[in-house]
Amino acid sequence: MQELAKGANATLAALSESVDSVVIALDWTSPTGEGDADVSVLLLNGDGKVRSDADFYFYNNPVAPDGSVQLLGKTPTGDGSQDRIGFDLTAIPGEVARIVIAASRYEGAHFGELENLRLTLTDGSGTDLVGFTIADAGPMSAFIFGELYRREGAWKFRAVGQGYGSGLAGLATDFGVDIDDDAGTEAVPEDAPATFVEQSPDGTGEEESAGGPGRAAVPAPRAAGPVAPKKAPARPRTAKKKVTLPKVPRRSLAENDSWREARLFPVSALKSDRDREARATSVLLSVMAQIPEFGRRLTAAFGAPAGRMDTFTEVTLPHGDSPRRPDGVIRVERAGKLWTALVETKTNGNALRDEQVQAYMDIAARRGYEAVITLSNDVELEGRPLVDVKIDGRRKHKVALRHLSWAEVAHQAQMLIQHEGVNDAAHAWLLRELLHYLQHENSGCHGFQNMGAAWVPVRNGIDDETLCQGDPRALEVVESWERLVRQVCLSLGGELGRKVLPVQRSRRGTDPAARRVLLADQLCHEGRLGAELRIDGTPGVLSLTADLRTGRLRTSFEIAAPAQGYPLSWAKRLVRRLAEAPADLHVETLVEGGTGGPRGTLERLRPEPGNILPKSGTPVTGFRLSLLKTMGSTRGNAASSFIRSVDEAVHRFHRSVVAHLDSEAEPAKSA
């Protein structure tokens, strides 16, 4: 094999007699174990430009119709990948003078982060002819490895080694490709047909499908009369396609509803809490190791680097006279350095044990591990750790104690497979199976489900007016309420694909403990629990109130009056926007000065929206929309019906009311 330096060239026919078909392989390794790149090919004419956008082959257009170019895909190679391209040089059109072989990275990554970049050219018999190693890639997001070109009727290869900071889109544009995007990422359903953006005669972009699965696109019948002008060819997208699950589940082929789909992670055999803990740990850790973006999402906040992740279960570690067996171990390697965390798991509402977590903290400190991660259905609050452990300040090595709720794990999986997408269909399927497992009633990974032992006494105390300020049980209920609200935020955020966070008002103070004491006193005095949720893309905050005296839940949302126009127009527009909202939705007008304005149900306002306006002509500042719902009445400690009713109330209110409000509207200002 002939090794080439940068800028050197070689005549293929001088090296082999079997050069009608050749394969070019691009190799690289990553010190983090998760770096990757994608190959691309451009066919250029004598002017150094593509003849059309169809001469650009990459991950969204991998095969030439005439078979002259074919992207053969990636093969894992230890800590890296090999990406191969096949060329039938006898099928390359005569007007093509050069063939550029390049690769690109995405999402802010560059080739300087990869190692052992190398190109190898192989002839039709599999013999290596040419090799080219790149040692100075630098911070470039696209890179030309080399090019094939014609010279006096013979094909030659040149080692190029030229980088582009503008990514694949910038590289392609330089060679005359009309790119349709700005090299972002695009999530596509797992079973979606290929789509192209085509340029219509009037210059506007229009989506068209290249035929659904298993069927070809059928041309429309030719119409009589003048022939309409043809659309311009499809413009390529360099946006990296990500796989998401289809919005509508595919039709089942089962004979009847009693048939159950086969699952990768079965739950029917789980009989004990110990079985559930062992299965849940193994399922989660294995998926984290196989899907780098998922594992990274769960560990990045704990200080883990981006790198190759390996996970283990039921590891035995020495600890005095009795060895300990943590439920799992996570190890991440980056640049030869290891980050290690011990994992302790609880399911089915079982609480973490202080002495058990303390032992793992001591083991981690002695062995130089970085973290102990606890997993349970409970939700950790700011300034209120779930376990009481002592940290030996004399030790130089500090170990972080971190907590994940099963609700947060499910949220991160849902965000990836339903909204943001993963790199391939197999990863999407794995995450779907994980999510199905976590949500199954027998898995024990359902999230926060217990309002605590103080729940029933506090409700009884509110009913008979015997609950006094300073009662520690009221503080316990406030903490449980805060956990529930945080879990509702995760659930709603996963459904919408948006960030949903609880709002903390500055007037309640910044100290979490002091704020909870204030809310506990308010609960004793008023008998109500309250929270506010901020949802990205909505014009205000969603308010939630649980009135323990009346047993009712209120969800509400305030929107400000528009800056221009007339109150009657505002009222009519609001009623139109709420066409699909429930008839029992309460609408209240907010007026200047903070006094109460007219109010009524949407059912009564639909015929005459003007009835919601004040007769006195007092300036209108906004509108408040509210729904009332009876909250769960279960009196047992689990209080699952109350938790379920809160979750359902928030989801229903957003789906039927908030989702129909304009995101550009201004939130109402508090009077």
Number of C-alpha atoms within 10 A of each C-alpha: 12 14 14 17 15 15 11 13 19 18 17 22 14 12 16 16 11 15 21 16 16 22 22 22 22 24 22 21 22 22 19 21 20 19 23 21 22 21 28 23 22 28 28 22 18 11 11 17 21 24 19 14 21 17 20 24 21 22 16 17 16 18 18 16 9 11 13 16 24 21 23 16 16 19 12 11 11 9 15 23 22 21 21 20 22 20 22 17 16 11 13 17 12 9 11 20 19 23 23 20 24 25 22 25 20 19 10 8 18 24 24 14 16 21 19 13 21 17 22 19 22 22 22 17 12 11 15 18 19 23 18 23 19 18 12 13 20 15 14 20 25 30 26 20 24 23 20 21 19 15 11 6 7 11 19 18 20 21 25 22 20 17 23 19 14 16 23 27 23 18 22 24 15 13 20 17 22 17 19 18 14 14 18 13 17 16 20 22 20 21 14 16 16 13 15 19 19 19 18 15 12 7 10 9 15 11 11 13 12 15 14 12 10 6 9 9 9 8 6 6 6 7 8 6 6 6 8 8 8 9 12 12 14 21 19 23 24 24 20 19 19 21 27 29 24 14 10 7 7 8 6 10 8 10 7 8 7 7 10 8 9 7 11 14 15 15 20 9 9 16 11 10 16 13 14 22 23 18 18 25 22 18 17 18 20 15 18 22 20 16 20 20 17 20 24 20 17 16 19 11 10 18 11 24 18 21 23 23 26 17 19 18 19 15 13 12 15 10 14 8 6 8 11 17 18 21 22 21 21 23 19 23 19 18 11 9 12 16 18 22 27 26 25 23 24 26 26 20 18 13 15 20 14 13 12 14 22 18 15 24 26 19 20 22 21 14 11 16 21 23 24 27 23 20 24 27 25 27 25 19 14 9 9 11 13 18 18 13 17 10 15 13 8 7 10 9 15 18 21 17 21 18 19 18 23 25 23 21 21 23 21 19 23 25 19 25 26 24 23 16 26 26 16 14 18 13 22 24 18 18 25 20 18 22 19 18 24 24 17 14 12 17 23 25 26 22 23 24 22 20 23 16 14 16 23 19 16 25 19 15 17 20 14 9 14 11 21 17 16 13 14 14 19 27 23 20 24 24 23 22 19 20 20 23 24 22 24 25 25 22 21 21 20 22 15 20 17 16 14 20 20 18 14 14 10 8 7 13 13 11 10 15 14 12 16 20 20 17 19 27 19 17 24 22 14 13 21 20 20 19 18 20 21 17 22 16 13 19 21 22 22 23 19 22 17 23 18 19 16 12 15 17 25 20 23 24 24 25 23 19 25 17 9 7 9 11 20 14 12 20 23 17 12 20 19 14 15 19 14 12 19 16 15 14 20 19 23 21 22 29 21 13 11 10 9 12 18 15 19 15 18 22 15 14 19 18 11 12 19 16 16 23 22 18 10 6 9 13 14 20 21 24 25 16 21 21 22 17 15 16 22 17 13 13 15 14 15 18 18 17 16 22 21 15 18 24 18 16 20 24 19 15 23 20 14 16 22 24 16 17 16 14 14 9 15 17 19 20 13 10 10
